[in-house]
Amino acid sequence: MSSRDSDFNFRDGDLTLCLTSLEPHPIHWVPTCHFAMVHADSGELLGNINLRTSSTFDQFVYSGHIGYGVEEKHRGRRYAARAVRLLFPLAKRLGLDPLWITCDPENTASRRTCEIAGGQLVEIVDVPEGHFLRAEGVHAKCRYRFDLLSV
């Protein structure tokens, strides 16, 4: 990744992504860019998003390249989908094409976020016995593919 943050546009209207750290993801232990979703005018924290910059088998199938969360009072405004799209140029520059996002099948908000951001549902896969997600009670994952060629 370039050290010049100005190489990327991390703003979409009232949404700004602010890089908070470049460190391994605390669960997946892969190199990760962590961002705060911040309201561009008020500076209020809207949520967070991270881009995992490696492409392991686990990321392709179970955990995906991007994770996000929006503060409850800010949900329903498409901040997560907009933040996902803001990360596409960075993901493409890092060679993450296609990009994968996964979510639990019953998480309708996250599924809608993936659809709004342009992802295509490829499949729903079972999480195997012995996988750390299964130990947390996760039994299946929806796999959304994002082709970044046109970004």
N, CA, C and O atoms as a GROMACS GRO file, in nm:
protein
  604
    1MET      N    1   0.084  -0.118   0.000
    1MET     CA    2   0.000   0.000   0.000
    1MET      C    3   0.088   0.123   0.000
    1MET      O    4   0.189   0.128   0.070
    2SER      N    5   0.050   0.221  -0.077
    2SER     CA    6   0.122   0.345  -0.082
    2SER      C    7   0.104   0.422   0.048
    2SER      O    8  -0.002   0.414   0.110
    3SER      N    9   0.204   0.492   0.090
    3SER     CA   10   0.192   0.573   0.210
    3SER      C   11   0.120   0.704   0.182
    3SER      O   12   0.095   0.782   0.274
    4ARG      N   13   0.087   0.729   0.057
    4ARG     CA   14   0.018   0.852   0.020
    4ARG      C   15  -0.132   0.828   0.022
    4ARG      O   16  -0.188   0.779  -0.077
    5ASP      N   17  -0.199   0.861   0.133
    5ASP     CA   18  -0.343   0.841   0.144
    5ASP      C   19  -0.419   0.922   0.041
    5ASP      O   20  -0.532   0.887   0.007
    6SER      N   21  -0.358   1.030  -0.009
    6SER     CA   22  -0.428   1.113  -0.108
    6SER      C   23  -0.446   1.041  -0.240
    6SER      O   24  -0.519   1.090  -0.327
    7ASP      N   25  -0.382   0.925  -0.258
    7ASP     CA   26  -0.399   0.846  -0.379
    7ASP      C   27  -0.540   0.789  -0.390
    7ASP      O   28  -0.580   0.743  -0.496
    8PHE      N   29  -0.615   0.792  -0.282
    8PHE     CA   30  -0.747   0.731  -0.277
    8PHE      C   31  -0.849   0.832  -0.230
    8PHE      O   32  -0.819   0.919  -0.149
    9ASN      N   33  -0.971   0.821  -0.282
    9ASN     CA   34  -1.081   0.907  -0.240
    9ASN      C   35  -1.159   0.834  -0.133
    9ASN      O   36  -1.232   0.739  -0.162
   10PHE      N   37  -1.144   0.878  -0.008
   10PHE     CA   38  -1.211   0.813   0.103
   10PHE      C   39  -1.328   0.896   0.153
   10PHE      O   40  -1.358   0.895   0.273
   11ARG      N   41  -1.395   0.967   0.064
   11ARG     CA   42  -1.510   1.048   0.104
   11ARG      C   43  -1.622   1.030   0.002
   11ARG      O   44  -1.600   1.027  -0.120
   12ASP      N   45  -1.743   1.018   0.056
   12ASP     CA   46  -1.864   1.009  -0.026
   12ASP      C   47  -1.971   1.092   0.044
   12ASP      O   48  -2.037   1.043   0.136
   13GLY      N   49  -1.987   1.216   0.001
   13GLY     CA   50  -2.086   1.304   0.063
   13GLY      C   51  -2.054   1.326   0.209
   13GLY      O   52  -1.948   1.380   0.243
   14ASP      N   53  -2.146   1.285   0.297
   14ASP     CA   54  -2.127   1.306   0.441
   14ASP      C   55  -2.046   1.197   0.508
   14ASP      O   56  -2.029   1.200   0.630
   15LEU      N   57  -1.996   1.100   0.433
   15LEU     CA   58  -1.920   0.988   0.487
   15LEU      C   59  -1.772   1.002   0.453
   15LEU      O   60  -1.735   1.021   0.337
   16THR      N   61  -1.689   0.993   0.555
   16THR     CA   62  -1.544   0.993   0.538
   16THR      C   63  -1.488   0.870   0.607
   16THR      O   64  -1.530   0.834   0.717
   17LEU      N   65  -1.392   0.804   0.541
   17LEU     CA   66  -1.320   0.694   0.604
   17LEU      C   67  -1.185   0.746   0.650
   17LEU      O   68  -1.109   0.801   0.570
   18CYS      N   69  -1.156   0.730   0.778
   18CYS     CA   70  -1.029   0.773   0.837
   18CYS      C   71  -0.949   0.651   0.878
   18CYS      O   72  -0.993   0.573   0.962
   19LEU      N   73  -0.832   0.635   0.821
   19LEU     CA   74  -0.744   0.524   0.856
   19LEU      C   75  -0.706   0.535   1.003
   19LEU      O   76  -0.654   0.638   1.046
   20THR      N   77  -0.732   0.429   1.079
   20THR     CA   78  -0.699   0.430   1.222
   20THR      C   79  -0.578   0.344   1.254
   20THR      O   80  -0.504   0.374   1.348
   21SER      N   81  -0.557   0.238   1.178
   21SER     CA   82  -0.438   0.155   1.202
   21SER      C   83  -0.414   0.061   1.085
   21SER      O   84  -0.503   0.029   1.007
   22LEU      N   85  -0.289   0.017   1.077
   22LEU     CA   86  -0.245  -0.086   0.983
   22LEU      C   87  -0.183  -0.195   1.067
   22LEU      O   88  -0.064  -0.190   1.097
   23GLU      N   89  -0.262  -0.292   1.106
   23GLU     CA   90  -0.212  -0.400   1.190
   23GLU      C   91  -0.292  -0.526   1.164
   23GLU      O   92  -0.401  -0.519   1.107
   24PRO      N   93  -0.240  -0.639   1.204
   24PRO     CA   94  -0.314  -0.764   1.180
   24PRO      C   95  -0.453  -0.760   1.242
   24PRO      O   96  -0.474  -0.701   1.348
   25HIS      N   97  -0.546  -0.822   1.174
   25HIS     CA   98  -0.682  -0.833   1.226
   25HIS      C   99  -0.677  -0.916   1.355
   25HIS      O  100  -0.608  -1.018   1.358
   26PRO      N  101  -0.748  -0.874   1.460
   26PRO     CA  102  -0.736  -0.943   1.589
   26PRO      C  103  -0.791  -1.086   1.591
   26PRO      O  104  -0.761  -1.162   1.683
   27ILE      N  105  -0.871  -1.123   1.493
   27ILE     CA  106  -0.925  -1.259   1.488
   27ILE      C  107  -0.859  -1.340   1.376
   27ILE      O  108  -0.820  -1.455   1.397
   28HIS      N  109  -0.847  -1.280   1.258
   28HIS     CA  110  -0.799  -1.353   1.141
   28HIS      C  111  -0.647  -1.351   1.126
   28HIS      O  112  -0.591  -1.432   1.052
   29TRP      N  113  -0.580  -1.260   1.195
   29TRP     CA  114  -0.435  -1.247   1.195
   29TRP      C  115  -0.377  -1.235   1.055
   29TRP      O  116  -0.278  -1.301   1.021
   30VAL      N  117  -0.439  -1.150   0.975
   30VAL     CA  118  -0.387  -1.117   0.843
   30VAL      C  119  -0.368  -0.966   0.838
   30VAL      O  120  -0.435  -0.894   0.911
   31PRO      N  121  -0.278  -0.916   0.752
   31PRO     CA  122  -0.259  -0.771   0.742
   31PRO      C  123  -0.393  -0.702   0.712
   31PRO      O  124  -0.469  -0.746   0.626
   32THR      N  125  -0.419  -0.593   0.785
   32THR     CA  126  -0.551  -0.530   0.777
   32THR      C  127  -0.540  -0.378   0.789
   32THR      O  128  -0.466  -0.327   0.873
   33CYS      N  129  -0.614  -0.307   0.703
   33CYS     CA  130  -0.630  -0.162   0.713
   33CYS      C  131  -0.761  -0.137   0.789
   33CYS      O  132  -0.867  -0.180   0.744
   34HIS      N  133  -0.752  -0.069   0.902
   34HIS     CA  134  -0.869  -0.040   0.985
   34HIS      C  135  -0.908   0.106   0.966
   34HIS      O  136  -0.823   0.195   0.974
   35PHE      N  137  -1.037   0.130   0.941
   35PHE     CA  138  -1.088   0.265   0.920
   35PHE      C  139  -1.205   0.295   1.013
   35PHE      O  140  -1.282   0.206   1.048
   36ALA      N  141  -1.216   0.421   1.053
   36ALA     CA  142  -1.337   0.469   1.121
   36ALA      C  143  -1.425   0.532   1.014
   36ALA      O  144  -1.376   0.604   0.927
   37MET      N  145  -1.555   0.505   1.020
   37MET     CA  146  -1.653   0.576   0.937
   37MET      C  147  -1.695   0.698   1.018
   37MET      O  148  -1.748   0.686   1.128
   38VAL      N  149  -1.669   0.815   0.963
   38VAL     CA  150  -1.690   0.939   1.036
   38VAL      C  151  -1.780   1.031   0.954
   38VAL      O  152  -1.767   1.039   0.832
   39HIS      N  153  -1.872   1.101   1.022
   39HIS     CA  154  -1.955   1.201   0.954
   39HIS      C  155  -1.864   1.316   0.914
   39HIS      O  156  -1.796   1.374   0.999
   40ALA      N  157  -1.863   1.351   0.786
   40ALA     CA  158  -1.770   1.450   0.733
   40ALA      C  159  -1.788   1.588   0.794
   40ALA      O  160  -1.691   1.663   0.807
   41ASP      N  161  -1.909   1.623   0.833
   41ASP     CA  162  -1.933   1.757   0.888
   41ASP      C  163  -1.921   1.761   1.040
   41ASP      O  164  -1.853   1.848   1.094
   42SER      N  165  -1.986   1.667   1.108
   42SER     CA  166  -1.990   1.671   1.255
   42SER      C  167  -1.872   1.601   1.321
   42SER      O  168  -1.841   1.628   1.437
   43GLY      N  169  -1.805   1.511   1.247
   43GLY     CA  170  -1.696   1.434   1.305
   43GLY      C  171  -1.744   1.317   1.390
   43GLY      O  172  -1.662   1.249   1.452
   44GLU      N  173  -1.874   1.294   1.394
   44GLU     CA  174  -1.930   1.186   1.475
   44GLU      C  175  -1.893   1.050   1.417
   44GLU      O  176  -1.894   1.030   1.296
   45LEU      N  177  -1.860   0.957   1.507
   45LEU     CA  178  -1.828   0.821   1.464
   45LEU      C  179  -1.956   0.751   1.420
   45LEU      O  180  -2.052   0.743   1.496
   46LEU      N  181  -1.955   0.700   1.297
   46LEU     CA  182  -2.070   0.629   1.240
   46LEU      C  183  -2.055   0.479   1.249
   46LEU      O  184  -2.154   0.406   1.253
   47GLY      N  185  -1.930   0.432   1.250
   47GLY     CA  186  -1.904   0.289   1.253
   47GLY      C  187  -1.758   0.263   1.219
   47GLY      O  188  -1.673   0.351   1.233
   48ASN      N  189  -1.730   0.142   1.173
   48ASN     CA  190  -1.594   0.105   1.136
   48ASN      C  191  -1.599   0.007   1.021
   48ASN      O  192  -1.700  -0.059   0.996
   49ILE      N  193  -1.487  -0.001   0.951
   49ILE     CA  194  -1.473  -0.094   0.840
   49ILE      C  195  -1.327  -0.132   0.831
   49ILE      O  196  -1.239  -0.051   0.860
   50ASN      N  197  -1.301  -0.256   0.790
   50ASN     CA  198  -1.161  -0.296   0.772
   50ASN      C  199  -1.146  -0.371   0.641
   50ASN      O  200  -1.239  -0.437   0.594
   51LEU      N  201  -1.028  -0.360   0.585
   51LEU     CA  202  -0.991  -0.430   0.461
   51LEU      C  203  -0.874  -0.520   0.493
   51LEU      O  204  -0.765  -0.474   0.526
   52ARG      N  205  -0.900  -0.650   0.483
   52ARG     CA  206  -0.796  -0.751   0.507
   52ARG      C  207  -0.721  -0.769   0.376
   52ARG      O  208  -0.780  -0.808   0.275
   53THR      N  209  -0.592  -0.741   0.378
   53THR     CA  210  -0.518  -0.725   0.253
   53THR      C  211  -0.451  -0.851   0.201
   53THR      O  212  -0.369  -0.844   0.110
   54SER      N  213  -0.485  -0.965   0.256
   54SER     CA  214  -0.432  -1.090   0.204
   54SER      C  215  -0.546  -1.172   0.144
   54SER      O  216  -0.664  -1.139   0.161
   55SER      N  217  -0.510  -1.277   0.075
   55SER     CA  218  -0.611  -1.363   0.012
   55SER      C  219  -0.585  -1.508   0.048
   55SER      O  220  -0.530  -1.584  -0.031
   56THR      N  221  -0.624  -1.545   0.167
   56THR     CA  222  -0.610  -1.683   0.212
   56THR      C  223  -0.736  -1.761   0.176
   56THR      O  224  -0.839  -1.702   0.143
   57PHE      N  225  -0.728  -1.892   0.182
   57PHE     CA  226  -0.844  -1.975   0.155
   57PHE      C  227  -0.959  -1.937   0.249
   57PHE      O  228  -1.074  -1.927   0.207
   58ASP      N  229  -0.926  -1.915   0.377
   58ASP     CA  230  -1.028  -1.880   0.476
   58ASP      C  231  -1.100  -1.751   0.437
   58ASP      O  232  -1.221  -1.739   0.456
   59GLN      N  233  -1.027  -1.655   0.382
   59GLN     CA  234  -1.090  -1.530   0.342
   59GLN      C  235  -1.178  -1.548   0.220
   59GLN      O  236  -1.286  -1.490   0.212
   60PHE      N  237  -1.134  -1.626   0.126
   60PHE     CA  238  -1.218  -1.651   0.008
   60PHE      C  239  -1.350  -1.716   0.046
   60PHE      O  240  -1.454  -1.684  -0.012
   61VAL      N  241  -1.346  -1.806   0.143
   61VAL     CA  242  -1.462  -1.889   0.170
   61VAL      C  243  -1.542  -1.845   0.292
   61VAL      O  244  -1.665  -1.841   0.285
   62TYR      N  245  -1.479  -1.812   0.402
   62TYR     CA  246  -1.552  -1.792   0.528
   62TYR      C  247  -1.551  -1.650   0.585
   62TYR      O  248  -1.654  -1.603   0.633
   63SER      N  249  -1.437  -1.581   0.580
   63SER     CA  250  -1.430  -1.452   0.650
   63SER      C  251  -1.431  -1.330   0.560
   63SER      O  252  -1.462  -1.220   0.607
   64GLY      N  253  -1.398  -1.344   0.434
   64GLY     CA  254  -1.402  -1.232   0.341
   64GLY      C  255  -1.287  -1.135   0.360
   64GLY      O  256  -1.207  -1.146   0.452
   65HIS      N  257  -1.281  -1.039   0.268
   65HIS     CA  258  -1.176  -0.936   0.272
   65HIS      C  259  -1.218  -0.813   0.350
   65HIS      O  260  -1.133  -0.737   0.396
   66ILE      N  261  -1.349  -0.792   0.366
   66ILE     CA  262  -1.398  -0.670   0.432
   66ILE      C  263  -1.492  -0.708   0.545
   66ILE      O  264  -1.575  -0.798   0.533
   67GLY      N  265  -1.475  -0.636   0.656
   67GLY     CA  266  -1.568  -0.646   0.769
   67GLY      C  267  -1.612  -0.507   0.806
   67GLY      O  268  -1.535  -0.412   0.793
   68TYR      N  269  -1.734  -0.492   0.853
   68TYR     CA  270  -1.784  -0.358   0.887
   68TYR      C  271  -1.889  -0.366   0.996
   68TYR      O  272  -1.946  -0.471   1.023
   69GLY      N  273  -1.912  -0.252   1.057
   69GLY     CA  274  -2.015  -0.237   1.158
   69GLY      C  275  -2.056  -0.092   1.166
   69GLY      O  276  -1.971  -0.003   1.165
   70VAL      N  277  -2.184  -0.067   1.174
   70VAL     CA  278  -2.237   0.069   1.182
   70VAL      C  279  -2.304   0.085   1.318
   70VAL      O  280  -2.379  -0.002   1.362
   71GLU      N  281  -2.276   0.197   1.383
   71GLU     CA  282  -2.340   0.226   1.512
   71GLU      C  283  -2.492   0.222   1.495
   71GLU      O  284  -2.545   0.269   1.395
   72GLU      N  285  -2.560   0.166   1.593
   72GLU     CA  286  -2.703   0.141   1.582
   72GLU      C  287  -2.784   0.264   1.542
   72GLU      O  288  -2.873   0.254   1.458
   73LYS      N  289  -2.755   0.379   1.599
   73LYS     CA  290  -2.835   0.498   1.568
   73LYS      C  291  -2.811   0.552   1.427
   73LYS      O  292  -2.884   0.640   1.381
   74HIS      N  293  -2.710   0.500   1.358
   74HIS     CA  294  -2.680   0.545   1.222
   74HIS      C  295  -2.716   0.442   1.114
   74HIS      O  296  -2.689   0.462   0.996
   75ARG      N  297  -2.774   0.333   1.156
   75ARG     CA  298  -2.809   0.228   1.059
   75ARG      C  299  -2.926   0.271   0.970
   75ARG      O  300  -3.005   0.358   1.007
   76GLY      N  301  -2.934   0.210   0.852
   76GLY     CA  302  -3.041   0.240   0.759
   76GLY      C  303  -3.011   0.354   0.665
   76GLY      O  304  -3.098   0.395   0.588
   77ARG      N  305  -2.889   0.406   0.668
   77ARG     CA  306  -2.851   0.519   0.582
   77ARG      C  307  -2.749   0.480   0.476
   77ARG      O  308  -2.692   0.566   0.407
   78ARG      N  309  -2.726   0.350   0.462
   78ARG     CA  310  -2.636   0.294   0.362
   78ARG      C  311  -2.489   0.331   0.381
   78ARG      O  312  -2.411   0.328   0.286
   79TYR      N  313  -2.451   0.366   0.504
   79TYR     CA  314  -2.311   0.399   0.528
   79TYR      C  315  -2.220   0.280   0.500
   79TYR      O  316  -2.113   0.299   0.443
   80ALA      N  317  -2.259   0.160   0.539
   80ALA     CA  318  -2.173   0.044   0.518
   80ALA      C  319  -2.152   0.018   0.369
   80ALA      O  320  -2.038  -0.005   0.326
   81ALA      N  321  -2.257   0.021   0.290
   81ALA     CA  322  -2.244  -0.003   0.145
   81ALA      C  323  -2.157   0.104   0.080
   81ALA      O  324  -2.076   0.074  -0.007
   82ARG      N  325  -2.175   0.227   0.122
   82ARG     CA  326  -2.094   0.336   0.067
   82ARG      C  327  -1.948   0.320   0.107
   82ARG      O  328  -1.858   0.344   0.027
   83ALA      N  329  -1.924   0.279   0.233
   83ALA     CA  330  -1.787   0.258   0.279
   83ALA      C  331  -1.720   0.144   0.204
   83ALA      O  332  -1.602   0.152   0.168
   84VAL      N  333  -1.795   0.037   0.180
   84VAL     CA  334  -1.742  -0.075   0.102
   84VAL      C  335  -1.696  -0.025  -0.035
   84VAL      O  336  -1.584  -0.055  -0.078
   85ARG      N  337  -1.780   0.050  -0.103
   85ARG     CA  338  -1.745   0.101  -0.236
   85ARG      C  339  -1.625   0.195  -0.232
   85ARG      O  340  -1.545   0.197  -0.326
   86LEU      N  341  -1.612   0.272  -0.124
   86LEU     CA  342  -1.496   0.361  -0.112
   86LEU      C  343  -1.365   0.284  -0.105
   86LEU      O  344  -1.260   0.336  -0.142
   87LEU      N  345  -1.370   0.161  -0.058
   87LEU     CA  346  -1.248   0.081  -0.046
   87LEU      C  347  -1.212   0.006  -0.174
   87LEU      O  348  -1.103  -0.052  -0.182
   88PHE      N  349  -1.299   0.006  -0.274
   88PHE     CA  350  -1.270  -0.068  -0.397
   88PHE      C  351  -1.139  -0.026  -0.465
   88PHE      O  352  -1.062  -0.114  -0.502
   89PRO      N  353  -1.111   0.104  -0.483
   89PRO     CA  354  -0.984   0.139  -0.549
   89PRO      C  355  -0.862   0.089  -0.472
   89PRO      O  356  -0.764   0.044  -0.533
   90LEU      N  357  -0.866   0.097  -0.341
   90LEU     CA  358  -0.755   0.046  -0.260
   90LEU      C  359  -0.743  -0.105  -0.274
   90LEU      O  360  -0.633  -0.158  -0.292
   91ALA      N  361  -0.854  -0.175  -0.267
   91ALA     CA  362  -0.853  -0.321  -0.282
   91ALA      C  363  -0.797  -0.360  -0.418
   91ALA      O  364  -0.717  -0.453  -0.429
   92LYS      N  365  -0.839  -0.290  -0.520
   92LYS     CA  366  -0.790  -0.321  -0.655
   92LYS      C  367  -0.640  -0.298  -0.665
   92LYS      O  368  -0.567  -0.378  -0.722
   93ARG      N  369  -0.595  -0.187  -0.608
   93ARG     CA  370  -0.452  -0.156  -0.612
   93ARG      C  371  -0.371  -0.262  -0.538
   93ARG      O  372  -0.256  -0.288  -0.574
   94LEU      N  373  -0.430  -0.322  -0.435
   94LEU     CA  374  -0.362  -0.426  -0.358
   94LEU      C  375  -0.375  -0.564  -0.422
   94LEU      O  376  -0.325  -0.663  -0.368
   95GLY      N  377  -0.443  -0.572  -0.536
   95GLY     CA  378  -0.456  -0.699  -0.607
   95GLY      C  379  -0.567  -0.789  -0.557
   95GLY      O  380  -0.565  -0.909  -0.583
   96LEU      N  381  -0.662  -0.733  -0.484
   96LEU     CA  382  -0.772  -0.813  -0.430
   96LEU      C  383  -0.890  -0.812  -0.528
   96LEU      O  384  -0.993  -0.749  -0.503
   97ASP      N  385  -0.874  -0.879  -0.638
   97ASP     CA  386  -0.979  -0.886  -0.740
   97ASP      C  387  -0.988  -1.029  -0.790
   97ASP      O  388  -0.896  -1.077  -0.855
   98PRO      N  389  -1.098  -1.098  -0.761
   98PRO     CA  390  -1.219  -1.045  -0.700
   98PRO      C  391  -1.203  -1.024  -0.549
   98PRO      O  392  -1.114  -1.081  -0.485
   99LEU      N  393  -1.290  -0.942  -0.497
   99LEU     CA  394  -1.298  -0.915  -0.355
   99LEU      C  395  -1.416  -0.994  -0.301
   99LEU      O  396  -1.519  -1.005  -0.367
  100TRP      N  397  -1.402  -1.047  -0.179
  100TRP     CA  398  -1.509  -1.128  -0.119
  100TRP      C  399  -1.554  -1.067   0.013
  100TRP      O  400  -1.471  -1.023   0.093
  101ILE      N  401  -1.684  -1.065   0.034
  101ILE     CA  402  -1.742  -1.031   0.163
  101ILE      C  403  -1.835  -1.146   0.201
  101ILE      O  404  -1.912  -1.194   0.118
  102THR      N  405  -1.827  -1.188   0.326
  102THR     CA  406  -1.915  -1.294   0.373
  102THR      C  407  -2.001  -1.240   0.487
  102THR      O  408  -1.965  -1.144   0.555
  103CYS      N  409  -2.115  -1.304   0.505
  103CYS     CA  410  -2.202  -1.268   0.618
  103CYS      C  411  -2.288  -1.389   0.652
  103CYS      O  412  -2.303  -1.482   0.573
  104ASP      N  413  -2.345  -1.384   0.770
  104ASP     CA  414  -2.435  -1.492   0.813
  104ASP      C  415  -2.564  -1.485   0.732
  104ASP      O  416  -2.613  -1.375   0.706
  105PRO      N  417  -2.619  -1.598   0.691
  105PRO     CA  418  -2.741  -1.597   0.609
  105PRO      C  419  -2.858  -1.522   0.671
  105PRO      O  420  -2.938  -1.461   0.599
  106GLU      N  421  -2.869  -1.523   0.804
  106GLU     CA  422  -2.982  -1.455   0.869
  106GLU      C  423  -2.957  -1.306   0.890
  106GLU      O  424  -3.046  -1.236   0.939
  107ASN      N  425  -2.840  -1.256   0.855
  107ASN     CA  426  -2.809  -1.114   0.871
  107ASN      C  427  -2.857  -1.038   0.747
  107ASN      O  428  -2.780  -1.009   0.657
  108THR      N  429  -2.985  -1.008   0.745
  108THR     CA  430  -3.045  -0.945   0.627
  108THR      C  431  -2.988  -0.807   0.600
  108THR      O  432  -2.978  -0.767   0.483
  109ALA      N  433  -2.950  -0.732   0.702
  109ALA     CA  434  -2.892  -0.599   0.680
  109ALA      C  435  -2.758  -0.610   0.608
  109ALA      O  436  -2.732  -0.533   0.516
  110SER      N  437  -2.675  -0.704   0.649
  110SER     CA  438  -2.546  -0.720   0.584
  110SER      C  439  -2.562  -0.774   0.442
  110SER      O  440  -2.489  -0.735   0.352
  111ARG      N  441  -2.656  -0.863   0.424
  111ARG     CA  442  -2.682  -0.914   0.288
  111ARG      C  443  -2.726  -0.800   0.197
  111ARG      O  444  -2.682  -0.792   0.082
  112ARG      N  445  -2.811  -0.713   0.247
  112ARG     CA  446  -2.858  -0.599   0.168
  112ARG      C  447  -2.742  -0.504   0.140
  112ARG      O  448  -2.733  -0.449   0.030
  113THR      N  449  -2.654  -0.484   0.238
  113THR     CA  450  -2.537  -0.400   0.217
  113THR      C  451  -2.454  -0.453   0.101
  113THR      O  452  -2.412  -0.376   0.014
  114CYS      N  453  -2.429  -0.582   0.099
  114CYS     CA  454  -2.350  -0.642  -0.010
  114CYS      C  455  -2.418  -0.622  -0.145
  114CYS      O  456  -2.352  -0.592  -0.244
  115GLU      N  457  -2.549  -0.638  -0.149
  115GLU     CA  458  -2.623  -0.620  -0.274
  115GLU      C  459  -2.618  -0.475  -0.321
  115GLU      O  460  -2.595  -0.449  -0.439
  116ILE      N  461  -2.639  -0.381  -0.229
  116ILE     CA  462  -2.635  -0.238  -0.265
  116ILE      C  463  -2.497  -0.199  -0.315
  116ILE      O  464  -2.484  -0.118  -0.406
  117ALA      N  465  -2.393  -0.257  -0.254
  117ALA     CA  466  -2.256  -0.226  -0.294
  117ALA      C  467  -2.217  -0.292  -0.426
  117ALA      O  468  -2.108  -0.266  -0.478
  118GLY      N  469  -2.302  -0.378  -0.480
  118GLY     CA  470  -2.276  -0.439  -0.610
  118GLY      C  471  -2.225  -0.582  -0.605
  118GLY      O  472  -2.178  -0.634  -0.707
  119GLY      N  473  -2.233  -0.646  -0.491
  119GLY     CA  474  -2.187  -0.783  -0.480
  119GLY      C  475  -2.287  -0.882  -0.537
  119GLY      O  476  -2.407  -0.858  -0.539
  120GLN      N  477  -2.234  -0.993  -0.583
  120GLN     CA  478  -2.316  -1.102  -0.636
  120GLN      C  479  -2.307  -1.220  -0.541
  120GLN      O  480  -2.198  -1.270  -0.513
  121LEU      N  481  -2.423  -1.266  -0.492
  121LEU     CA  482  -2.424  -1.384  -0.407
  121LEU      C  483  -2.384  -1.505  -0.491
  121LEU      O  484  -2.452  -1.539  -0.588
  122VAL      N  485  -2.274  -1.568  -0.453
  122VAL     CA  486  -2.223  -1.684  -0.526
  122VAL      C  487  -2.280  -1.812  -0.468
  122VAL      O  488  -2.322  -1.901  -0.542
  123GLU      N  489  -2.281  -1.820  -0.334
  123GLU     CA  490  -2.329  -1.941  -0.269
  123GLU      C  491  -2.341  -1.918  -0.119
  123GLU      O  492  -2.293  -1.818  -0.065
  124ILE      N  493  -2.405  -2.011  -0.055
  124ILE     CA  494  -2.407  -2.019   0.091
  124ILE      C  495  -2.335  -2.148   0.127
  124ILE      O  496  -2.376  -2.256   0.085
  125VAL      N  497  -2.227  -2.135   0.206
  125VAL     CA  498  -2.145  -2.251   0.240
  125VAL      C  499  -2.161  -2.286   0.387
  125VAL      O  500  -2.182  -2.198   0.471
  126ASP      N  501  -2.149  -2.414   0.417
  126ASP     CA  502  -2.147  -2.459   0.556
  126ASP      C  503  -2.009  -2.436   0.614
  126ASP      O  504  -1.908  -2.459   0.548
  127VAL      N  505  -2.005  -2.390   0.738
  127VAL     CA  506  -1.878  -2.375   0.809
  127VAL      C  507  -1.846  -2.511   0.870
  127VAL      O  508  -1.927  -2.568   0.942
  128PRO      N  509  -1.727  -2.564   0.841
  128PRO     CA  510  -1.695  -2.699   0.886
  128PRO      C  511  -1.672  -2.709   1.037
  128PRO      O  512  -1.633  -2.612   1.102
  129GLU      N  513  -1.697  -2.826   1.089
  129GLU     CA  514  -1.664  -2.856   1.228
  129GLU      C  515  -1.516  -2.827   1.248
  129GLU      O  516  -1.435  -2.855   1.160
  130GLY      N  517  -1.480  -2.772   1.362
  130GLY     CA  518  -1.341  -2.742   1.391
  130GLY      C  519  -1.297  -2.602   1.351
  130GLY      O  520  -1.193  -2.555   1.398
  131HIS      N  521  -1.372  -2.535   1.265
  131HIS     CA  522  -1.337  -2.398   1.227
  131HIS      C  523  -1.372  -2.306   1.343
  131HIS      O  524  -1.472  -2.328   1.411
  132PHE      N  525  -1.290  -2.202   1.366
  132PHE     CA  526  -1.316  -2.114   1.480
  132PHE      C  527  -1.452  -2.046   1.473
  132PHE      O  528  -1.511  -2.018   1.577
  133LEU      N  529  -1.504  -2.020   1.354
  133LEU     CA  530  -1.638  -1.961   1.343
  133LEU      C  531  -1.745  -2.057   1.392
  133LEU      O  532  -1.843  -2.016   1.455
  134ARG      N  533  -1.727  -2.185   1.363
  134ARG     CA  534  -1.823  -2.286   1.408
  134ARG      C  535  -1.827  -2.291   1.561
  134ARG      O  536  -1.933  -2.309   1.621
  135ALA      N  537  -1.709  -2.276   1.623
  135ALA     CA  538  -1.702  -2.274   1.768
  135ALA      C  539  -1.777  -2.155   1.827
  135ALA      O  540  -1.818  -2.158   1.943
  136GLU      N  541  -1.794  -2.048   1.747
  136GLU     CA  542  -1.869  -1.929   1.790
  136GLU      C  543  -2.017  -1.940   1.755
  136GLU      O  544  -2.093  -1.844   1.774
  137GLY      N  545  -2.059  -2.054   1.703
  137GLY     CA  546  -2.199  -2.075   1.671
  137GLY      C  547  -2.239  -2.041   1.529
  137GLY      O  548  -2.358  -2.043   1.497
  138VAL      N  549  -2.142  -2.010   1.444
  138VAL     CA  550  -2.171  -1.978   1.304
  138VAL      C  551  -2.169  -2.108   1.224
  138VAL      O  552  -2.069  -2.179   1.223
  139HIS      N  553  -2.279  -2.138   1.158
  139HIS     CA  554  -2.290  -2.264   1.084
  139HIS      C  555  -2.284  -2.249   0.933
  139HIS      O  556  -2.259  -2.346   0.861
  140ALA      N  557  -2.308  -2.126   0.884
  140ALA     CA  558  -2.306  -2.104   0.739
  140ALA      C  559  -2.266  -1.960   0.709
  140ALA      O  560  -2.280  -1.872   0.794
  141LYS      N  561  -2.216  -1.938   0.588
  141LYS     CA  562  -2.178  -1.805   0.543
  141LYS      C  563  -2.227  -1.782   0.400
  141LYS      O  564  -2.212  -1.870   0.314
  142CYS      N  565  -2.284  -1.665   0.375
  142CYS     CA  566  -2.314  -1.621   0.239
  142CYS      C  567  -2.185  -1.563   0.182
  142CYS      O  568  -2.114  -1.488   0.250
  143ARG      N  569  -2.154  -1.598   0.058
  143ARG     CA  570  -2.033  -1.549  -0.008
  143ARG      C  571  -2.072  -1.455  -0.121
  143ARG      O  572  -2.137  -1.495  -0.217
  144TYR      N  573  -2.032  -1.327  -0.106
  144TYR     CA  574  -2.059  -1.226  -0.208
  144TYR      C  575  -1.928  -1.192  -0.279
  144TYR      O  576  -1.826  -1.166  -0.215
  145ARG      N  577  -1.934  -1.192  -0.412
  145ARG     CA  578  -1.818  -1.162  -0.496
  145ARG      C  579  -1.833  -1.024  -0.557
  145ARG      O  580  -1.940  -0.986  -0.604
  146PHE      N  581  -1.724  -0.949  -0.554
  146PHE     CA  582  -1.719  -0.816  -0.614
  146PHE      C  583  -1.606  -0.816  -0.716
  146PHE      O  584  -1.489  -0.831  -0.680
  147ASP      N  585  -1.640  -0.798  -0.841
  147ASP     CA  586  -1.541  -0.790  -0.947
  147ASP      C  587  -1.501  -0.644  -0.962
  147ASP      O  588  -1.587  -0.558  -0.984
  148LEU      N  589  -1.372  -0.613  -0.949
  148LEU     CA  590  -1.324  -0.476  -0.944
  148LEU      C  591  -1.264  -0.429  -1.075
  148LEU      O  592  -1.202  -0.323  -1.078
  149LEU      N  593  -1.279  -0.501  -1.181
  149LEU     CA  594  -1.218  -0.463  -1.308
  149LEU      C  595  -1.260  -0.325  -1.354
  149LEU      O  596  -1.180  -0.253  -1.413
  150SER      N  597  -1.383  -0.288  -1.330
  150SER     CA  598  -1.434  -0.159  -1.379
  150SER      C  599  -1.411  -0.045  -1.281
  150SER      O  600  -1.450   0.069  -1.309
  151VAL      N  601  -1.348  -0.072  -1.168
  151VAL     CA  602  -1.326   0.032  -1.067
  151VAL      C  603  -1.203   0.113  -1.102
  151VAL      O  604  -1.167   0.206  -1.030
   0.00000   0.00000   0.00000
